[in-house]
């Protein structure tokens, strides 16, 4: 048997992990953009309750149409905002943007304001 002096080389290819696997590997938590699931208008408080996910630990910026709304309270999954007294009943584009070093904005959500408190 003749030996050629060459050794076999095995090349293994691996996919770079993405998503949660990448976050675990690097030790950094995965940051996800906010997601709006539903809204409800509270006509007695002239406000809106926004329910969803990933709103962040700090009060997010909530935009309804071209107006930034005041955040009365918030959790990771809910934000309660005040509606301006001059708002007209209509369907508006609603977004939630997290605060902090990495600002992430939700996909637009169609929020309907059907009635508000007496002006």
Z-matrix of the N, CA and C atoms (Angstrom, degrees):
N
C 1 1.443
C 2 1.517 1 108.57
N 3 1.314 2 116.66 1 134.60
C 4 1.459 3 122.07 2 -177.17
C 5 1.530 4 108.31 3 -100.83
N 6 1.315 5 116.00 4 130.38
C 7 1.473 6 121.73 5 176.67
C 8 1.515 7 108.16 6 -99.09
N 9 1.286 8 116.53 7 127.67
C 10 1.461 9 119.53 8 -177.07
C 11 1.524 10 113.14 9 -88.42
N 12 1.285 11 118.66 10 -9.73
C 13 1.462 12 121.08 11 -179.62
C 14 1.520 13 113.16 12 85.39
N 15 1.318 14 118.33 13 0.39
C 16 1.457 15 121.57 14 177.40
C 17 1.512 16 109.84 15 -97.40
N 18 1.296 17 115.39 16 141.54
C 19 1.459 18 120.81 17 176.41
C 20 1.516 19 108.69 18 -108.15
N 21 1.273 20 115.64 19 147.83
C 22 1.461 21 119.59 20 176.33
C 23 1.514 22 109.54 21 -72.19
N 24 1.294 23 115.40 22 139.95
C 25 1.460 24 121.08 23 177.00
C 26 1.520 25 107.07 24 -117.53
N 27 1.298 26 115.68 25 125.99
C 28 1.454 27 121.28 26 178.77
C 29 1.522 28 107.12 27 -101.23
N 30 1.311 29 116.43 28 125.50
C 31 1.454 30 121.89 29 178.82
C 32 1.519 31 107.83 30 -107.49
N 33 1.311 32 114.59 31 122.88
C 34 1.459 33 120.06 32 177.63
C 35 1.519 34 108.04 33 -108.29
N 36 1.287 35 115.78 34 131.00
C 37 1.464 36 120.72 35 177.59
C 38 1.517 37 107.73 36 -109.71
N 39 1.312 38 115.33 37 139.43
C 40 1.469 39 120.30 38 178.65
C 41 1.514 40 108.43 39 -129.62
N 42 1.306 41 116.17 40 148.96
C 43 1.452 42 121.22 41 175.36
C 44 1.515 43 108.72 42 -82.64
N 45 1.299 44 116.09 43 141.70
C 46 1.455 45 120.59 44 176.61
C 47 1.517 46 107.44 45 -72.40
N 48 1.337 47 117.95 46 128.63
C 49 1.464 48 119.12 47 -178.62
C 50 1.519 49 110.83 48 -65.95
N 51 1.316 50 115.18 49 145.07
C 52 1.460 51 121.56 50 176.48
C 53 1.514 52 108.75 51 -126.02
N 54 1.313 53 115.61 52 169.12
C 55 1.465 54 120.22 53 177.16
C 56 1.511 55 111.60 54 68.29
N 57 1.328 56 116.51 55 -141.69
C 58 1.457 57 121.61 56 -176.31
C 59 1.518 58 112.48 57 -60.90
N 60 1.321 59 117.72 58 -33.97
C 61 1.462 60 120.26 59 179.78
C 62 1.522 61 110.43 60 -62.06
N 63 1.336 62 117.49 61 -39.98
C 64 1.457 63 120.44 62 178.91
C 65 1.520 64 110.08 63 -68.13
N 66 1.308 65 117.52 64 -38.84
C 67 1.460 66 120.93 65 -179.67
C 68 1.524 67 110.53 66 -65.06
N 69 1.307 68 116.85 67 -40.91
C 70 1.457 69 120.17 68 179.51
C 71 1.519 70 110.04 69 -66.82
N 72 1.324 71 116.97 70 -42.06
C 73 1.455 72 121.62 71 -177.34
C 74 1.526 73 111.09 72 -63.01
N 75 1.325 74 118.01 73 -39.00
C 76 1.448 75 120.89 74 -177.55
C 77 1.525 76 112.25 75 -87.45
N 78 1.311 77 117.22 76 -13.32
C 79 1.456 78 120.31 77 -179.77
C 80 1.515 79 113.07 78 84.11
N 81 1.321 80 118.90 79 -0.17
C 82 1.460 81 121.48 80 178.81
C 83 1.523 82 109.31 81 -98.59
N 84 1.338 83 117.49 82 140.22
C 85 1.466 84 118.78 83 177.88
C 86 1.529 85 109.82 84 -68.50
N 87 1.307 86 115.14 85 145.92
C 88 1.456 87 120.18 86 178.73
C 89 1.523 88 109.27 87 -76.76
N 90 1.318 89 116.59 88 130.26
C 91 1.449 90 122.00 89 179.98
C 92 1.521 91 107.87 90 -100.02
N 93 1.320 92 115.36 91 125.89
C 94 1.462 93 120.52 92 -179.08
C 95 1.518 94 109.32 93 -116.77
N 96 1.327 95 117.11 94 148.18
C 97 1.460 96 119.33 95 178.46
C 98 1.521 97 110.67 96 -70.07
N 99 1.329 98 116.93 97 155.08
C 100 1.460 99 119.46 98 177.13
C 101 1.528 100 110.79 99 -63.98
N 102 1.322 101 114.91 100 150.61
C 103 1.463 102 122.20 101 177.83
C 104 1.524 103 107.31 102 -128.28
N 105 1.326 104 116.67 103 125.49
C 106 1.470 105 121.66 104 176.09
C 107 1.519 106 107.91 105 -93.15
N 108 1.342 107 116.23 106 126.73
C 109 1.456 108 121.50 107 -179.42
C 110 1.525 109 111.27 108 -102.50
N 111 1.341 110 116.78 109 -41.87
C 112 1.461 111 119.80 110 -178.34
C 113 1.525 112 110.38 111 -158.05
N 114 1.330 113 114.49 112 164.06
C 115 1.464 114 120.89 113 174.90
C 116 1.524 115 108.50 114 -136.56
N 117 1.320 116 115.08 115 154.45
C 118 1.463 117 121.21 116 175.48
C 119 1.521 118 107.92 117 -144.99
N 120 1.309 119 116.67 118 131.17
C 121 1.458 120 121.09 119 178.44
C 122 1.518 121 108.62 120 -88.31
N 123 1.332 122 115.93 121 132.09
C 124 1.459 123 122.39 122 175.68
C 125 1.528 124 106.62 123 -104.46
N 126 1.338 125 116.08 124 98.41
C 127 1.464 126 119.56 125 -174.42
C 128 1.527 127 112.65 126 -69.02
N 129 1.327 128 117.25 127 -24.73
C 130 1.463 129 120.00 128 179.73
C 131 1.523 130 111.50 129 -72.89
N 132 1.304 131 117.25 130 -32.52
C 133 1.467 132 121.86 131 -179.60
C 134 1.528 133 112.24 132 -102.05
N 135 1.341 134 116.41 133 0.69
C 136 1.464 135 121.94 134 -176.54
C 137 1.534 136 110.59 135 51.22
N 138 1.334 137 114.24 136 49.75
C 139 1.457 138 119.76 137 -177.47
C 140 1.514 139 111.95 138 -141.40
N 141 1.314 140 114.42 139 -177.98
C 142 1.458 141 121.60 140 179.38
C 143 1.523 142 108.64 141 -137.24
N 144 1.325 143 115.07 142 137.68
C 145 1.464 144 121.66 143 175.17
C 146 1.524 145 106.43 144 -102.71
N 147 1.325 146 115.87 145 122.88
C 148 1.467 147 122.15 146 -179.80
C 149 1.520 148 107.12 147 -110.22
N 150 1.315 149 116.77 148 123.67
C 151 1.461 150 121.89 149 -179.45
C 152 1.521 151 109.00 150 -112.50
N 153 1.336 152 115.58 151 141.55
C 154 1.461 153 119.62 152 -179.41
C 155 1.513 154 111.44 153 179.74
N 156 1.325 155 115.84 154 -143.73
C 157 1.468 156 122.18 155 -177.25
C 158 1.525 157 110.18 156 -142.72
N 159 1.320 158 115.78 157 153.21
C 160 1.475 159 123.70 158 171.24
C 161 1.525 160 113.29 159 62.88
N 162 1.355 161 117.43 160 40.63
C 163 1.452 162 120.11 161 178.82
C 164 1.531 163 111.94 162 -78.68
N 165 1.330 164 117.50 163 -9.27
C 166 1.461 165 121.47 164 175.31
C 167 1.512 166 113.73 165 88.82
N 168 1.341 167 116.01 166 165.53
C 169 1.466 168 120.75 167 -178.42
C 170 1.529 169 113.02 168 -77.69
N 171 1.320 170 118.21 169 -24.44
C 172 1.463 171 122.17 170 178.22
C 173 1.525 172 109.36 171 -98.90
N 174 1.312 173 115.84 172 158.53
C 175 1.471 174 120.07 173 179.35
C 176 1.523 175 109.59 174 -58.70
N 177 1.327 176 117.43 175 126.30
C 178 1.463 177 120.07 176 179.97
C 179 1.528 178 111.02 177 -79.05
N 180 1.316 179 115.79 178 167.45
C 181 1.455 180 121.66 179 170.72
C 182 1.517 181 107.20 180 -91.97
N 183 1.336 182 116.05 181 126.11
C 184 1.465 183 120.81 182 -178.73
C 185 1.524 184 107.58 183 -115.14
N 186 1.312 185 114.46 184 125.50
C 187 1.463 186 120.64 185 -179.34
C 188 1.527 187 109.04 186 -117.61
N 189 1.333 188 115.09 187 126.92
C 190 1.467 189 122.32 188 176.93
C 191 1.521 190 106.02 189 -117.61
N 192 1.329 191 116.24 190 110.89
C 193 1.459 192 119.31 191 -172.48
C 194 1.511 193 108.73 192 62.86
N 195 1.331 194 117.31 193 -125.09
C 196 1.465 195 120.46 194 178.96
C 197 1.535 196 112.64 195 -102.01
N 198 1.338 197 116.94 196 12.15
C 199 1.466 198 120.73 197 -178.35
C 200 1.525 199 111.75 198 -109.02
N 201 1.321 200 115.97 199 139.28
C 202 1.459 201 120.92 200 171.93
C 203 1.521 202 107.08 201 -91.01
N 204 1.334 203 115.98 202 127.29
C 205 1.461 204 121.68 203 -176.64
C 206 1.515 205 111.03 204 -93.91
N 207 1.326 206 116.77 205 151.30
C 208 1.460 207 120.86 206 176.35
C 209 1.532 208 109.01 207 -79.03
N 210 1.327 209 115.74 208 132.19
C 211 1.466 210 121.55 209 178.74
C 212 1.521 211 107.82 210 -90.20
N 213 1.339 212 116.07 211 116.29
C 214 1.467 213 121.05 212 179.99
C 215 1.526 214 111.47 213 -81.87
N 216 1.336 215 116.49 214 -39.59
C 217 1.462 216 121.87 215 176.72
C 218 1.520 217 107.77 216 -157.25
N 219 1.325 218 115.09 217 161.01
C 220 1.463 219 118.69 218 -179.80
C 221 1.520 220 110.86 219 -158.51
N 222 1.315 221 114.84 220 155.89
C 223 1.462 222 123.52 221 169.25
C 224 1.525 223 105.66 222 -135.59
N 225 1.298 224 116.29 223 -176.33
C 226 1.467 225 121.13 224 177.54
C 227 1.535 226 111.30 225 -61.50
N 228 1.341 227 116.69 226 -26.72
C 229 1.469 228 120.93 227 -174.08
C 230 1.521 229 114.94 228 -119.27
N 231 1.330 230 117.72 229 5.10
C 232 1.458 231 119.06 230 -177.86
C 233 1.522 232 110.77 231 -155.32
N 234 1.323 233 115.44 232 144.04
C 235 1.463 234 121.38 233 173.46
C 236 1.526 235 107.78 234 -133.55
N 237 1.322 236 115.99 235 134.81
C 238 1.466 237 121.88 236 175.28
C 239 1.522 238 105.89 237 -110.26
N 240 1.330 239 115.44 238 121.89
C 241 1.455 240 120.47 239 -176.07
C 242 1.516 241 110.20 240 -123.58
N 243 1.331 242 115.72 241 154.40
C 244 1.451 243 121.33 242 174.72
C 245 1.515 244 109.73 243 -87.09
N 246 1.317 245 115.54 244 144.90
C 247 1.461 246 121.00 245 175.66
C 248 1.523 247 108.59 246 -100.13
N 249 1.311 248 117.95 247 140.78
C 250 1.465 249 119.37 248 177.67
C 251 1.526 250 110.72 249 -65.04
N 252 1.324 251 118.50 250 141.95
C 253 1.468 252 120.87 251 -176.60
C 254 1.527 253 112.82 252 -62.27
N 255 1.316 254 118.06 253 -25.35
C 256 1.466 255 120.48 254 -177.32
C 257 1.531 256 113.77 255 -89.20
N 258 1.329 257 117.72 256 5.71
C 259 1.465 258 120.37 257 -177.00
C 260 1.524 259 110.90 258 -66.49
N 261 1.305 260 115.55 259 136.61
C 262 1.461 261 122.13 260 179.27
C 263 1.525 262 109.95 261 -94.33
N 264 1.330 263 117.83 262 145.20
C 265 1.472 264 119.85 263 174.54
C 266 1.530 265 109.69 264 -59.67
N 267 1.321 266 115.64 265 126.24
C 268 1.470 267 121.70 266 -178.72
C 269 1.528 268 108.11 267 -176.55
N 270 1.321 269 115.79 268 177.96
C 271 1.459 270 121.39 269 172.32
C 272 1.516 271 107.13 270 -102.29
N 273 1.328 272 115.96 271 128.51
C 274 1.458 273 122.88 272 -175.26
C 275 1.525 274 110.72 273 -120.01
N 276 1.313 275 115.59 274 156.48
C 277 1.463 276 122.10 275 172.66
C 278 1.531 277 107.17 276 -82.59
N 279 1.320 278 116.34 277 123.29
C 280 1.462 279 122.68 278 -177.85
C 281 1.521 280 109.72 279 -116.13
N 282 1.338 281 117.28 280 133.14
C 283 1.461 282 121.26 281 173.82
C 284 1.523 283 109.45 282 -134.64
N 285 1.328 284 115.07 283 152.24
C 286 1.462 285 123.02 284 175.06
C 287 1.525 286 106.72 285 -121.38
N 288 1.336 287 116.85 286 129.22
C 289 1.460 288 122.20 287 179.11
C 290 1.517 289 108.70 288 -120.79
N 291 1.328 290 116.58 289 126.54
C 292 1.459 291 120.89 290 178.98
C 293 1.525 292 109.83 291 -72.49
N 294 1.319 293 115.41 292 154.23
C 295 1.456 294 121.82 293 177.65
C 296 1.526 295 109.13 294 -100.23
N 297 1.306 296 116.46 295 165.09
C 298 1.451 297 120.60 296 178.03
C 299 1.513 298 111.69 297 116.68
N 300 1.341 299 115.99 298 -170.16
C 301 1.459 300 119.39 299 -175.26
C 302 1.529 301 113.57 300 -65.38
N 303 1.310 302 116.74 301 -25.17
C 304 1.468 303 120.06 302 179.50
C 305 1.524 304 108.78 303 -123.41
N 306 1.322 305 116.34 304 95.02
C 307 1.467 306 121.88 305 -178.63
C 308 1.520 307 108.95 306 -79.79
N 309 1.323 308 115.80 307 122.47
C 310 1.459 309 121.70 308 177.88
C 311 1.524 310 108.54 309 -121.17
N 312 1.329 311 115.80 310 140.32
C 313 1.466 312 121.19 311 -177.53
C 314 1.516 313 109.87 312 -115.16
N 315 1.326 314 115.06 313 139.68
C 316 1.465 315 121.30 314 177.80
C 317 1.519 316 110.38 315 -67.56
N 318 1.317 317 115.36 316 163.51
C 319 1.452 318 120.03 317 167.58
C 320 1.525 319 106.93 318 -66.25
N 321 1.321 320 118.37 319 150.98
C 322 1.469 321 119.79 320 178.59
C 323 1.530 322 111.09 321 -61.61
N 324 1.320 323 114.85 322 142.96
C 325 1.461 324 122.57 323 178.79
C 326 1.526 325 107.17 324 -123.32
N 327 1.314 326 118.09 325 136.79
C 328 1.460 327 121.81 326 177.20
C 329 1.521 328 108.93 327 -85.19
N 330 1.329 329 115.30 328 108.60
C 331 1.468 330 121.63 329 -178.59
C 332 1.523 331 108.91 330 -107.48
N 333 1.309 332 116.25 331 126.92
C 334 1.456 333 120.96 332 -179.04
C 335 1.517 334 110.08 333 -101.48
N 336 1.324 335 114.85 334 126.78
C 337 1.461 336 122.30 335 173.72
C 338 1.524 337 105.07 336 -106.47
N 339 1.334 338 115.80 337 109.64
C 340 1.465 339 119.42 338 -176.45
C 341 1.515 340 112.31 339 -93.34
N 342 1.334 341 116.99 340 -32.86
C 343 1.456 342 120.19 341 177.61
C 344 1.522 343 107.88 342 -160.06
N 345 1.314 344 115.10 343 155.00
C 346 1.460 345 120.69 344 179.07
C 347 1.527 346 107.30 345 -131.21
N 348 1.335 347 115.80 346 172.97
C 349 1.465 348 120.84 347 -179.73
C 350 1.517 349 110.51 348 -61.16
N 351 1.315 350 115.91 349 159.78
C 352 1.467 351 120.13 350 178.03
C 353 1.510 352 110.20 351 -56.60
N 354 1.305 353 115.25 352 138.12
C 355 1.473 354 120.49 353 -176.15
C 356 1.470 355 110.93 354 -87.02
